[in-house]
Amino acid sequence: MKKSVISGIIILIFTTFLYSDVYKDAGSSSAQFLKIKPSAAGSGSAGAFTAESGIGDSIFYNAAGISTIKDKEVLATYSLWYEDVSFLNLTFCMNIPNFFLSGVGIGTTLLSYGDIPVLTI
C-alpha cells in the first residue's frame, strides 16, 4: 500500500512537469493581467478568499483550507464569455479520516478560445 501511494505521488509530480509550459508566444496576446477567477465565491469577494477554509473553493486561494473539509466536495464551474471564450473548472476535494486535519484535492481547468489569427512580421 505504501509503495503504491509513493508511486502515485511520483507519477503526479512527473506529469506536472510534462504538462507545465513556459509561455512561448510572449507579445502575441494582450491583457495578461486579466485573470479568470475559478469560482463564483472567490470572484464575488474580488479574490480575497484566502481566509476561507472548509470548502472546495479554498484549493485555489489557500490550499491548506481543504484540510478542514468535513466530507467530499465536487466543484464544477463553467463560464461562457464573449467571443466564444469558455472556461471550465472541475475540482474534487476530500478529507482523509485517518489523519488529523489532512485532505487531498485534485482539479483541472480548461480554457477554450477557438482560433485566433497570429500575425508575424
Summary of the structure (lengths in Angstrom):
residues: 121
radius of gyration: 17.6
end to end distance: 56.7
largest distance: 59.8
contacts: 253
relative contact order: 0.13
helix: 30%
strand: 24%
